[in-house]
Amino acid sequence: MAVPELLQPIAPLYSWIAQYFMPWGLVLLFILALLENIPIVGLVNPGEVIVAAAAFLATDLHHSLALVFAVALVGSLIGVTATYAAGRRLGVDGLRRILIRYNARKLPKFLRVDPQVVDDLREYFEQHGTITTLTARFVYGMKAFIPPVAGAMRMSYPRFLLNSFIGGALYTLFLVVVGWFLMSNAALAANLLSGLGAFGIVLLVALAVFAAVMLKRITGRRRRRALLREKAGLTSVSEQGRLSSTNDHLKELVATGQALAGESLLVIAREQKAGRGQFERQWSSPKGGLYASLLYWPRRPVAQQSELSLIVAQALSEVLSAQGVSDLWVKPPNDVYCGQGKLAGILLETSGEEGWLVIGVGVNVRRPRRSFESAAYVCDHVRKAAPEEVAEWFFPALLERIRAWDGEPASPAEQQGRVCFPGPVALTSPEDAS
């Protein structure tokens, strides 16, 4: 058989591959298209090259391009379905634990995967779930991790499958067209590849800039979580998208054994569907607020743990006062007011005999589209305040105060003097004090 001019340097290898293209080439194409969607494996699987090469061969050998397209797409859909199902079964915390165990092995650096990638994808997925699953195929390195995250986030399978089908079909069609074009226009393709010159450099620079911007956003979130974890002396910090309740989420982690005795965990949500305060009162939790819960294992007996409500409220008000929020006062036992408006609430839940304590905090930071006249907001005093900034101000100071109450040694960050408290904040309203 005639070997295309583009492949003359590897003519013997090309002739050998062409002899076995049907059916073994298609079997290999199916397997690699499936494996491309498996986390870790997908990082080293040359799926794009294989699909384009299969289309190239099919064009040269006069086989059906539709068959190549169908085999690659079906393999891809089976792969994403398998990883979606695994993610749905494991949940976000389960995926993170698997990556932690994987990284514990002695592996080359390029094969390691930061467990925080699960949180990064989850955050982005919460905001752009549909577009993420539609475009996942076009993002190298992430396409194998998005399906399990979609499953862990309980995205409906019909919706996930439809998005994956559309995105996968467009991706596979593009690669098939590339393979067909290279074979049908071999001479032109050779000239184009040899003459990319300045255009190729510009394209590579543009792609590098785009990758750098995305990497900066992702690593920025990681650094923020790592810094908060270090300063507060926490076991882990998890940023979630939309939760029913951050308190309930932590209690579920304890109940299922995903949070171990002695671990101090912090969970922060962008919004809550069923936020609540004392006496099961509803706490409106739209985007723009800080909704967080801390898991702590106190040494003090349960009878004394109710003291923490006032300690938490006063610590929060003192930290906000240091940042420029004025007219703050604490309404015992668990509310922080700014003037006449309620700024924050605290909810403590204890297990009793099991020994854990969950401290839930809700702070109005930014004004939502539908704000409440009876509420106060941090942004009215600190214009550019963001929920993540309030968390960075508050939780290191809170942990210092809690450990002092509990008779526990200070964390390394506290010992270095990075946490401080301003003067005391009033425990009654200005009207009551007069």
C-alpha positions as CSV (number, residue, x, y, z in Angstrom):
1,M,0.0,0.0,0.0
2,A,1.1,3.6,-0.7
3,V,2.3,5.5,2.4
4,P,1.3,9.2,2.6
5,E,4.1,11.6,2.0
6,L,3.6,13.0,5.5
7,L,4.5,9.6,7.1
8,Q,7.4,8.6,4.8
9,P,9.9,8.6,7.7
10,I,7.9,5.9,9.5
11,A,6.6,4.0,6.4
12,P,7.3,0.5,7.7
13,L,5.5,1.1,11.0
14,Y,2.6,2.8,9.3
15,S,2.2,-0.2,6.9
16,W,2.2,-2.6,9.9
17,I,-0.4,-0.7,11.8
18,A,-2.6,-0.4,8.7
19,Q,-2.7,-4.2,8.3
20,Y,-4.3,-4.6,11.8
21,F,-6.5,-1.5,11.9
22,M,-9.7,-3.6,11.3
23,P,-10.8,-4.7,13.9
24,W,-8.0,-4.4,16.4
25,G,-7.4,-0.7,15.8
26,L,-11.0,0.1,16.7
27,V,-10.8,-2.2,19.8
28,L,-7.8,-0.2,21.0
29,L,-9.5,3.1,20.1
30,F,-12.5,2.0,22.3
31,I,-10.3,1.0,25.2
32,L,-8.2,4.2,25.2
33,A,-11.3,6.4,24.8
34,L,-12.7,4.8,27.9
35,L,-9.5,5.0,29.9
36,E,-9.1,8.6,29.0
37,N,-11.9,9.4,31.5
38,I,-10.3,7.6,34.4
39,P,-8.7,9.9,36.9
40,I,-4.8,9.7,37.0
41,V,-4.9,7.3,34.0
42,G,-6.3,10.1,31.8
43,L,-3.3,12.3,32.5
44,V,-1.0,9.9,30.6
45,N,-3.5,8.5,28.1
46,P,-2.9,9.9,24.5
47,G,-6.6,9.9,23.7
48,E,-6.6,12.9,21.4
49,V,-3.7,11.5,19.3
50,I,-5.3,8.1,19.0
51,V,-8.7,9.4,17.8
52,A,-7.1,11.7,15.2
53,A,-4.8,8.9,14.1
54,A,-7.7,6.4,13.8
55,A,-9.5,9.0,11.5
56,F,-6.3,9.4,9.5
57,L,-6.0,5.7,8.9
58,A,-9.7,5.2,8.2
59,T,-9.5,7.9,5.5
60,D,-6.4,6.3,3.9
61,L,-7.9,2.8,4.0
62,H,-11.4,4.0,2.9
63,H,-13.1,2.8,6.1
64,S,-16.0,4.6,7.7
65,L,-15.2,7.7,9.6
66,A,-18.7,7.4,11.2
67,L,-17.6,4.1,12.7
68,V,-14.4,5.7,14.2
69,F,-16.6,8.6,15.6
70,A,-19.1,6.2,17.1
71,V,-16.5,3.9,18.7
72,A,-14.6,6.7,20.3
73,L,-17.8,8.5,21.5
74,V,-19.3,5.3,23.0
75,G,-16.0,4.5,24.8
76,S,-15.9,8.0,26.2
77,L,-19.5,7.9,27.4
78,I,-19.0,4.5,29.1
79,G,-15.9,5.9,30.8
80,V,-17.6,9.1,32.1
81,T,-20.6,7.0,33.3
82,A,-18.3,4.7,35.3
83,T,-16.4,7.6,37.0
84,Y,-19.7,9.5,37.6
85,A,-21.1,6.5,39.4
86,A,-17.9,6.1,41.5
87,G,-18.0,9.7,42.5
88,R,-21.7,9.5,43.4
89,R,-21.0,6.6,45.6
90,L,-17.9,8.1,47.3
91,G,-19.0,11.7,47.7
92,V,-16.7,14.7,47.8
93,D,-14.9,13.7,51.0
94,G,-14.4,10.2,49.7
95,L,-12.8,11.4,46.5
96,R,-10.5,13.6,48.6
97,R,-9.5,10.7,50.9
98,I,-8.7,8.5,47.9
99,L,-6.3,11.2,46.4
100,I,-4.7,11.6,49.8
101,R,-4.0,7.8,50.0
102,Y,-2.8,7.9,46.4
103,N,-0.3,10.7,47.0
104,A,1.0,8.9,50.1
105,R,2.7,6.4,47.7
106,K,6.2,7.0,46.4
107,L,5.4,8.4,42.9
108,P,7.1,10.7,40.5
109,K,6.1,14.3,40.9
110,F,4.3,14.5,37.6
111,L,1.9,11.7,38.6
112,R,0.9,13.3,41.9
113,V,-2.5,15.1,42.1
114,D,-3.2,17.6,44.8
115,P,-6.3,16.5,46.7
116,Q,-7.4,20.2,46.8
117,V,-8.2,19.8,43.1
118,V,-11.5,18.1,44.2
119,D,-12.5,21.3,46.2
120,D,-11.4,23.6,43.3
121,L,-13.5,21.6,40.8
122,R,-16.4,21.4,43.2
123,E,-16.4,25.2,43.7
124,Y,-16.4,25.9,40.0
125,F,-18.9,23.1,39.4
126,E,-21.3,24.7,41.9
127,Q,-21.4,27.9,39.9
128,H,-21.1,26.5,36.3
129,G,-22.2,22.9,36.5
130,T,-23.7,22.7,33.0
131,I,-21.0,24.5,31.2
132,T,-18.4,22.5,33.1
133,T,-19.7,19.1,32.0
134,L,-20.2,20.5,28.4
135,T,-16.6,21.7,28.0
136,A,-14.9,19.1,30.2
137,R,-13.6,17.1,27.2
138,F,-11.6,20.1,26.0
139,V,-9.6,20.7,29.2
140,Y,-6.6,18.5,29.5
141,G,-6.0,17.1,32.9
142,M,-9.4,18.1,34.2
143,K,-11.7,16.1,31.9
144,A,-11.0,12.9,33.9
145,F,-11.8,14.5,37.2
146,I,-15.0,16.4,36.4
147,P,-17.3,13.3,36.0
148,P,-16.6,11.9,39.5
149,V,-17.0,15.4,41.0
150,A,-20.3,15.7,39.1
151,G,-21.4,12.4,40.6
152,A,-20.2,13.5,44.1
153,M,-22.2,16.7,43.8
154,R,-25.3,14.6,42.9
155,M,-25.9,16.1,39.5
156,S,-28.8,14.4,37.9
157,Y,-27.5,11.5,35.6
158,P,-29.8,12.3,32.6
159,R,-28.5,15.9,32.6
160,F,-24.9,14.8,33.1
161,L,-25.2,12.2,30.3
162,L,-26.8,14.7,27.9
163,N,-24.1,17.3,28.6
164,S,-21.3,14.7,28.3
165,F,-22.8,13.4,25.0
166,I,-23.0,16.9,23.5
167,G,-19.5,17.9,24.7
168,G,-18.0,14.5,23.8
169,A,-19.6,14.5,20.3
170,L,-18.2,17.9,19.5
171,Y,-14.8,16.9,20.9
172,T,-14.6,13.6,19.0
173,L,-16.0,15.2,15.8
174,F,-13.2,17.8,15.9
175,L,-10.5,15.1,16.3
176,V,-12.0,13.0,13.5
177,V,-12.1,16.1,11.2
178,V,-8.4,16.8,12.0
179,G,-7.5,13.2,11.1
180,W,-9.5,13.4,7.9
181,F,-8.0,16.7,6.9
182,L,-4.4,15.6,7.5
183,M,-4.9,12.5,5.3
184,S,-7.0,14.2,2.5
185,N,-4.6,17.2,2.3
186,A,-1.3,15.6,3.2
187,A,0.8,18.0,1.2
188,L,-1.0,21.0,2.4
189,A,-0.9,19.7,6.0
190,A,2.9,19.2,5.7
191,N,3.3,22.8,4.5
192,L,1.1,24.2,7.2
193,L,3.0,22.2,9.9
194,S,6.3,23.4,8.6
195,G,5.2,27.0,8.2
196,L,3.4,27.7,11.5
197,G,6.3,30.0,12.5
198,A,5.2,33.2,14.2
199,F,1.5,32.1,14.3
200,G,2.4,29.0,16.2
201,I,4.5,31.0,18.7
202,V,1.7,33.5,19.3
203,L,-0.8,30.7,19.8
204,L,1.4,28.9,22.3
205,V,1.9,32.2,24.2
206,A,-1.8,32.8,24.3
207,L,-2.5,29.3,25.6
208,A,0.3,29.7,28.2
209,V,-1.2,33.0,29.4
210,F,-4.7,31.5,29.7
211,A,-3.3,28.5,31.6
212,A,-1.4,30.8,33.9
213,V,-4.5,32.9,34.7
214,M,-6.5,29.8,35.5
215,L,-3.7,28.3,37.5
216,K,-3.4,31.5,39.5
217,R,-7.1,31.4,40.4
218,I,-6.9,27.8,41.5
219,T,-3.7,28.1,43.5
220,G,-5.0,31.3,45.1
221,R,-7.9,29.4,46.6
222,R,-5.5,26.6,47.8
223,R,-3.1,29.1,49.4
224,R,-6.0,30.8,51.2
225,R,-7.3,27.6,52.6
226,A,-3.8,26.5,53.6
227,L,-3.0,29.8,55.3
228,L,-6.3,29.7,57.2
229,R,-5.6,26.1,58.2
230,E,-2.1,27.0,59.5
231,K,-3.1,30.2,61.3
232,A,-6.0,28.6,63.1
233,G,-4.3,25.2,63.8
234,L,-7.1,23.3,62.0
235,T,-6.9,19.7,60.6
236,S,-8.7,20.8,57.4
237,V,-10.6,23.6,55.8
238,S,-13.3,22.8,53.2
239,E,-15.1,25.3,51.0
240,Q,-18.4,24.0,49.7
241,G,-20.9,25.5,47.3
242,R,-24.4,25.1,48.4
243,L,-25.2,23.0,51.4
244,S,-28.4,22.3,53.3
245,S,-26.7,23.3,56.5
246,T,-23.0,23.5,57.4
247,N,-23.8,22.2,60.9
248,D,-25.6,19.2,59.4
249,H,-22.8,18.6,57.0
250,L,-20.2,18.3,59.8
251,K,-22.5,16.1,61.9
252,E,-22.9,13.8,58.9
253,L,-19.1,13.5,58.5
254,V,-18.8,12.5,62.2
255,A,-21.7,10.0,61.9
256,T,-20.2,8.3,58.8
257,G,-16.6,8.2,60.2
258,Q,-15.2,10.7,57.8
259,A,-14.3,13.0,60.7
260,L,-12.2,11.4,63.4
261,A,-12.1,12.1,67.1
262,G,-9.8,15.0,67.9
263,E,-9.9,16.5,64.3
264,S,-10.8,20.2,64.1
265,L,-12.6,20.7,60.8
266,L,-13.9,23.9,59.3
267,V,-16.6,23.9,56.6
268,I,-17.5,27.0,54.7
269,A,-20.5,27.3,52.3
270,R,-21.3,29.9,49.7
271,E,-25.0,29.5,50.6
272,Q,-27.4,27.3,52.6
273,K,-30.7,25.9,51.7
274,A,-31.9,25.3,55.2
275,G,-29.7,27.5,57.5
276,R,-31.1,27.8,61.0
277,G,-30.4,29.5,64.3
278,Q,-31.4,28.9,67.9
279,F,-34.7,27.2,68.5
280,E,-34.7,26.0,64.9
281,R,-35.4,29.5,63.6
282,Q,-34.7,30.0,59.9
283,W,-31.5,31.8,59.0
284,S,-31.6,33.3,55.5
285,S,-28.4,32.2,53.7
286,P,-28.1,33.7,50.2
287,K,-24.8,34.2,48.4
288,G,-22.6,36.9,49.9
289,G,-22.6,35.8,53.5
290,L,-20.2,33.8,55.6
291,Y,-21.8,30.4,56.5
292,A,-19.4,28.2,58.4
293,S,-19.2,25.5,61.0
294,L,-16.3,24.4,63.2
295,L,-16.0,20.8,64.5
296,Y,-14.2,20.9,67.9
297,W,-13.6,18.2,70.6
298,P,-13.7,20.1,74.0
299,R,-12.1,18.8,77.2
300,R,-14.7,20.6,79.3
301,P,-17.9,18.8,80.3
302,V,-21.1,19.3,78.3
303,A,-22.6,21.4,81.1
304,Q,-20.0,24.1,80.6
305,Q,-20.1,24.2,76.8
306,S,-23.0,26.6,76.5
307,E,-20.5,29.3,77.7
308,L,-19.0,29.1,74.2
309,S,-21.9,30.9,72.5
310,L,-21.1,34.2,74.2
311,I,-17.3,33.6,73.7
312,V,-17.8,33.1,70.0
313,A,-20.2,36.1,69.6
314,Q,-17.7,38.4,71.5
315,A,-14.7,37.1,69.5
316,L,-16.5,37.8,66.2
317,S,-17.6,41.3,67.2
318,E,-14.0,42.1,68.4
319,V,-12.5,40.9,65.2
320,L,-15.0,42.9,63.1
321,S,-14.5,46.0,65.3
322,A,-10.7,45.8,64.6
323,Q,-11.5,45.8,60.8
324,G,-13.6,49.0,61.0
325,V,-17.1,47.8,61.8
326,S,-18.6,50.2,64.3
327,D,-21.5,50.3,66.7
328,L,-21.2,46.5,67.5
329,W,-22.8,44.9,70.5
330,V,-23.6,41.4,71.6
331,K,-27.0,40.2,72.6
332,P,-26.5,37.2,74.9
333,P,-26.1,34.4,74.4
334,N,-25.5,34.2,70.6
335,D,-26.3,37.2,68.5
336,V,-24.1,40.1,67.2
337,Y,-25.8,43.4,66.3
338,C,-24.6,46.4,64.5
339,G,-26.7,49.3,65.6
340,Q,-30.3,48.1,65.4
341,G,-29.5,45.5,62.7
342,K,-28.6,41.8,63.3
343,L,-25.2,41.1,61.8
344,A,-24.5,37.5,62.9
345,G,-25.8,34.5,64.7
346,I,-24.2,31.5,66.4
347,L,-25.6,28.0,66.8
348,L,-23.9,25.4,69.1
349,E,-24.8,21.7,68.8
350,T,-23.2,19.1,71.0
351,S,-23.2,15.3,70.9
352,G,-23.0,14.8,74.7
353,E,-21.3,11.4,75.3
354,E,-19.5,11.3,71.9
355,G,-17.5,14.4,72.9
356,W,-17.8,16.6,69.7
357,L,-19.1,20.1,69.5
358,V,-20.2,21.9,66.3
359,I,-20.1,25.7,66.3
360,G,-22.1,27.2,63.4
361,V,-21.7,30.9,62.5
362,G,-23.7,33.0,60.0
363,V,-22.5,36.5,59.2
364,N,-24.1,39.0,56.8
365,V,-21.2,40.2,54.7
366,R,-22.4,41.5,51.4
367,R,-25.9,42.7,50.7
368,P,-27.9,40.2,48.6
369,R,-30.4,41.3,45.9
370,R,-33.2,41.1,48.5
371,S,-31.8,42.5,51.7
372,F,-33.6,42.7,55.0
373,E,-34.3,46.0,56.8
374,S,-33.7,44.3,60.2
375,A,-30.2,43.0,59.1
376,A,-26.8,44.7,59.1
377,Y,-24.0,44.0,56.7
378,V,-20.2,44.1,57.1
379,C,-19.9,45.7,53.6
380,D,-21.6,48.8,54.9
381,H,-18.5,49.5,57.0
382,V,-15.8,47.6,55.1
383,R,-16.7,48.3,51.5
384,K,-14.8,45.5,49.8
385,A,-15.2,42.9,52.5
386,A,-15.7,39.3,51.2
387,P,-16.9,36.2,53.1
388,E,-13.5,34.5,52.7
389,E,-11.8,37.5,54.2
390,V,-14.1,37.5,57.2
391,A,-13.3,33.9,57.7
392,E,-9.5,34.6,57.6
393,W,-10.0,37.4,60.2
394,F,-12.3,35.5,62.5
395,F,-11.4,31.8,62.8
396,P,-7.7,32.1,63.9
397,A,-8.9,34.5,66.7
398,L,-11.8,32.2,67.6
399,L,-9.6,29.1,67.9
400,E,-7.2,31.0,70.1
401,R,-10.1,32.1,72.4
402,I,-11.6,28.6,72.4
403,R,-8.3,26.9,73.3
404,A,-7.8,29.4,76.1
405,W,-11.2,28.6,77.4
406,D,-10.6,24.8,77.1
407,G,-7.1,24.9,78.7
408,E,-5.5,23.7,75.4
409,P,-2.0,24.8,74.3
410,A,-2.0,27.6,71.6
411,S,-1.3,26.7,68.0
412,P,2.1,27.7,66.5
413,A,0.5,30.7,64.7
414,E,-0.9,31.9,68.0
415,Q,2.4,31.5,69.7
416,Q,4.0,33.7,67.0
417,G,1.6,36.5,67.9
418,R,-0.3,36.6,64.7
419,V,-3.7,36.6,66.4
420,C,-4.7,39.5,68.7
421,F,-7.8,41.0,70.2
422,P,-8.8,44.6,70.5
423,G,-10.7,46.1,73.5
424,P,-13.9,44.5,74.8
425,V,-17.2,44.9,73.0
426,A,-20.5,45.8,74.8
427,L,-22.7,42.9,75.8
428,T,-25.9,45.1,75.7
429,S,-27.3,47.5,73.2
430,P,-26.5,51.2,73.5
431,E,-30.1,51.9,74.5
432,D,-30.0,49.3,77.2
433,A,-26.8,50.7,78.6
434,S,-28.2,54.2,78.9
